[in-house]
Amino acid sequence: MFAEIITIGDEILIGQIIDSNSAFIGKELNKIGVDVYQISSVSDDKQHILNAIDEAKNRVDIVLITGGLGPTKDDITKHTICEYFNDSLIENNEVLRHIEALFAKYISTPISDINRQQALVPSTATVLMNQYGTAPGMWLEKEGKVFVSMPGVPFEMKGLMKSAVLPGLQKRFDRPYIIHKTVHTYGLGESAVAKRIENWENNLPSYIKLAYLPNLGKVRLRLSARGSDKKLLEDTIEDRILALHEIIGDIIVGYEDDETIEVKIGDLLKEQGKTLALAESCTGGKVAESFTANAGASRYFKGGVVTYATQSKIDILGIDPDHIEKHSVTSFEVAEAMAETVKNKFKSDYAIATTGNAGPDKGDGEVAVGTVFIAISTPHKTFSQKYEFGNLRERVIGKAVHKSLELLLEELKKGN
């Protein structure tokens, strides 16, 4: 069972917005046993849209379209769909009442004829009510194929997918089971992980596929099983993961849809009754952001400082200028001094400090671009590590954040 996703809008093609809709739709379809065969983005052009729909029909069973359903002249999806299905637009009274109710409750400006035209739908379409907006979804069928058009606004599209599209597809088609389990690892690169699990991978059953998903200091291993026996698939995947733990259990930190590493750190800090503070330089507050993005972080995260310039390390953290002069601002010694100082200032149990050169220029330090020093201060010791993360600024920062979290997690697991 295959589907194709078509996103409509010049704003996608010129890079003005990122197509997050396709990622969401693809993930949700996979959960119900529908494979995405292709994703296409097309311009706000009638012939381009017509060609995309017709070509998709010849490839897949389900065509899902987002975008181009607004009230303005460049929103031509409904008219184009009518032409493709040799249909005409009619006013849907239920949609019109819904639009009028939305305007009466939430919008101060009077409803216009342009807004009322949102209630026009192809006469042969099954209307999918959009509880979060004025443009309804539309379900049509042709030659045994299903076509669904949804608004491009992400939260409106997601509402329709969950309330109408996914249940409708589950009722309309018989589908195989597709089971995924993704293992999160930290601390080894893709090739190193592959080497350690080579024999395990070679002995996977034919109906289970492994994918490597590397990203900045971590590698996700996704196991995908497909078949008609759901229990067999689930049991086999669990058995293979148990075997995987025997090989690389030292670097496995969790699973997809499981807690992130920063949430795991927070849980351990809460369990141990400990707290954390941060002194960041080259990471610019991104380590702090990874914690404060989670509700309840104030129970264990006391705070942090971003002492980006050398002088701020002196003025705010009180690092001795002679210490910096002797060892360089990017050094083991300064990283450790930052960690110990911020731990004392915030009266925390643990601290992380980062200092380095993310590039593209050398900055205040003397080390090469990509060099980062990360220090961890625990209740009993302070230590630091030096890393070379390459010369791409965003990757240097991202890797430094992930490595900081990894080092702290290791210490918390030890109870140090």
N, C-alpha and C positions, 0 to 999 in steps of 0.2 A: 504494500500500500504506500503510494508515493504522493507527495504534495509539492507544490511550488508556491513560493511567496513572491509577490510582485509589490514593490513599494513605488508609489507615484509621487513625484515632486522634484522640480528643478533644484530646490533647496538642498536635497540630498546629493545631487550630482555635482553641485559646485562646492560641497563641503561645508555648507552653512550649518547643517545639523548632522548628527550621527544617526544612522539607521539602527536604533535600539529595538524597534518593533520586530524586526526579523529574528533577532536573537531570542526575544521572549516567545514569539510564535513557534520557532523551531524547537525550543526546549519543551514547550507545552505539548506540541504534537508528538514529540518523541515519547513522552510519558504515556500516551494512549496507543502507542504502537504504530504511529505514522512516520515514515521516513521523509525528510525533506530532500528532494532530488536537486532542486536548484533555487537560488535566490536571485532576483533581478530587480534593479532599480531603473525606472524609466522617467522620461521628462513629461511635463504637462503638455503633451502633444497627442491629439486624437489618434493619428495613424500609428504612432509609436506604441500607445496603449493597446490598440487593436491587435497589432502584430504580436505583442508580448502575450496577450491572453490566448490568441489562437495557437501560438507555438507551444505554450504551456499545456494547452488541452491535449496536444499530441504526445506529450511526455508523461503526464501524471493523471491521477484520479481526482485530485483536489487542487483547486487554485484559490489561494487566499490573497486578496488585494487590500492594501491600506493606502489611504491618502486620496486627495482630490474630491472630497465630499463637502467642502465648505460652501458658504453662500456667495462667494465672489466669482467673477467671470473666469478666473483661471482654474476653478474647480470644475473639471469637465468629466469626471469619472462616470457619474450617473448617465449623462447623455451618451457617452461612448459605449457604456454597457448596453444601453437601449439599442444603439445601432448594431452592436455585435449580436444581440439576441432578436433583432428585428422586432423590437417592442416599442412601447410608448410610455410616457410618464403619466401617472394618475395621482391625485391627491389622496393621501391616507389620513383619514379623520383621527385615528388614534395618535399618530405622530403629530398632527397639527395641534391637538389638545395638549399633548406633552410639551410642545414648543411654547405654546401660549402660557402654560403653567410655569415653565422655567423663567420666562420673561417677567411674569407677574411676581414671582417670589424673589428672584435674584438680580434682575437687571433693571436699572433705573430708566434707561432709554426706552421709548415706545417700540413695540414690535413693528417691523416693516414688512412690505411685500417680499423683499429679498429673503428675510428670515422665514416667512411662511413657505417660501419655495423649497425649504428643507424637507417639507412634508411630501414632496413629489417623489414617487418611487416607480420603478418599472412595474407594469401591471401584472407580470407573471412572477414577480419576486415575493418571497416570504420575508416579511419585515422582521428585523431583529431590533427590539426596542433598546435604545441607548439611554440608560438612566442618568448618564453623566454629561450629556450634551444634546445638541439639536439634530445632528445628522444620524439617521438610523443605519443599522447594518442591513445588508440585503443578501439573501440566499437564493441562488438560481441554479437550475440543473439543465444540462444539455448533453445528449448522447451518453447518458449514464455518468457524466462527470459533474462534480459539484463546484460551484463558483460562489465565493463569499466576498463581498466588498464591505470594508469597515473603515471608519474614520482613521486618519493618521495620528490624531492626538493620542499619545501613549496610554494615558489612564482611561480614556474612552474605549480604545481598542482592547485593552486588557479586560475591562468590564464585560464587553461583548464576548470575548473569547471564553471567559470563565462561565458566563451565565447562559450562553446560547450556542456558540460555535462548537466548542469541545463536546458538550452533551449531544449536540445534533450529529456530529461525525461519529461518535461512539454508537449511536443508535442506527445510523445509516450504513456503516460498513463493519464487516468482520475483519478483525485485525490480529496480527501475531502479538505475542508478549515481547517487549523489549525491556530488559533489566540492565540498569547501569549501577556501578559502584565505583566511586573514585577515591583513591587513596592519596592522601597528602604526605609528601616527604619533604624534609628540610635538611640542608647541609651538604648534599652531593649534587653534582651536575648530571645532566641527562645521560651522557655516555658512561659515567661511572656507575649510575644506577643500573643501566642496561647490562653492563658487564656482570654485575653481581647477581642479576636475576635471569641471566641468559638461559640456563637450563630449565628454570621454572616456566619461563615464557614459551620455550620450545615444546613443553609438555601440556600446554593448555588445550582443552577440547576444541574441536573445529568450530563449534557454535559459540565460542567465546573469543572475542577480539580484544587486544590490548592496544591502547594509545598512550603515548607519552605527551604530556602537556607541560613543557618547561616554562618557568617565569621567575626571573630575578631571585635567585637563591633557593628556589623550591621547584620540585617536579611533582606534578599530579599524574597518577597512573589510573587511567580509566578502563575498567573492565566492562565490556558490553556483551550481553548474551541475548540471543533471539531464538524463539521457538514457540511451540504450542503448549508446552508443559511448564507452567509458571513455577511450580514447586521445584522441579528439576533444575531450572535455571537459577533460582534463588539459592538452593542448597549447594549447587556446584560452585557458584561465585563465592559463597561464604567459606566453603572448603578451600578454595584456591587462595583466598585472602589469609586464612589461618596459616597456610603453607608459606605465604609471602612474609608473614610476621616472623617466621623462624629464620628467614634469610636476611631481611632488612628491618627488623623490628626496632633497631636502634635509631632509625631515621624517620620512622612513621609517626606523624603527629596528629592524625585525624582523618576524617572523611569528608567528602563533598556534602554540603548541607549540614555538616557538623559545625562545631564552633571553630572560629578562626583562631590563629595562634595567639592573637592579643586577648581574645576572650578566654582561652585556656590559661594564659598568664594571669588574667584577672581572677579567674576561679581559684587558682592555686594561691594567689595572694590573700584572697578572702578566707580560704580554708585554713591558711597558716596564720591568719591575723596580722599580716604584714602590709607595708605600704611602699609606694614607689615614687621617685622624683626623677626628673630628666634635666640634663644640661646639653642642649643641642647647638651645634655650629653648622656643619655642612649639610645636615638633614633639615635644617630650617623649620623645625616644628612638626615635621611629618610623623615622627615617632609619637609625639603627644597626640596628634590627630588620630592615629590608629587606635588609641585608647579612648579618647573622649567621644569617638563616634558611637560608642557602646553605652547604653543606658546603665546607670548605676556605677559608673567608673569612679565617681567621687568617693566611694567606699574604700578604694585602695590607691587611687592615683592622687597624690597630694598636689602636684603641679610641676611646672618646669620653666626653664628660661631658654631663650634663643640668644646666645651670645655669639653673634655671627662675626663681628669684627674683633680683631685682637684686643682693642681697647676695652670693649665691653666685657671681655673675659677678666680684665683687670678691675674695671669699675664695678661690675655687678657681682661677679663670683669672687673677686678678691684674689685672683691668681697673681702671684708675685711676678712683677715684670722681669726680674733677674732670672727667674725660673724659665720664663718664656724665651728670654734672650739666650740662655744657656742651651736649652733643649729644642727650641723652635716651637711655634704655636701648634704645629701639627706633629705630635710626638706621643710616645707612650706616656711620658712623664706628665705632660699637660693634660692628656685625656684622663688619666687617673686622678690628677688634682681636681679637674672639673667634676668628676663623679663624686669624689669624697666631699668636696665643698657643697655641692647641691644637696647631697644627702643630709649633711649637717644643717644647712639652711632650712630645709623643709622638714627636718626631724623625721625622715623616712627610714625604712629598713633597707631598702634597695635603691640603687640609682644606676642610670645609664648615661653615658656621655659619648658624644660623637664629635670628632674634629678631623678635618681632612680637606682635600682639594677636589671638588667636583668638576672644576673646569668651567669654561674652556681655557682660562688663563691661570697663572700660578697663584695670584692673590697674595695674601700676607705670608704664606708659608713658603718653605723651600722645597717641599716634596713634589714629586711628579703628579701630573693630573691623574685622578683616579685613586690616589692613595688616601685611605681612610683609617683612622685609629678609633677603635671602639673600646670603651672601658666599662666594666661592670663593678659596682661596689655592693657587697653583701654585708650582712651583719658581722661577718668574721674576716673578710678579706676584700682586697681590691686588685683587679688585674685588668690587663688590656691586650688587644690583639691588633695586628696590622694587616690590612687587606689592600690588594690591588684590583680595583673594579673596572679597569678599562678607561676609555677616554670619552665616553658619551655621557654627558651630564645627567640626564634623566635616569639612565641605568645605574650610574654611580650612586645617586641618591636613593633610588629604590632598593638596590642591593644592600646599602648601608642600613636602611630601615629594617629590612628582613633579617639581616645578620644580627643586628642589635636584639631583636626579639628572640631569635634563636638562641643566642648566648644566655639571655636572661632565663628563658624557659629551661635550659639545661641546668642552671644553678638552682632554680626553684624545685625541679624534680629531685635534685640531690638533697634539698633541704638545707643548703649552705647559706 
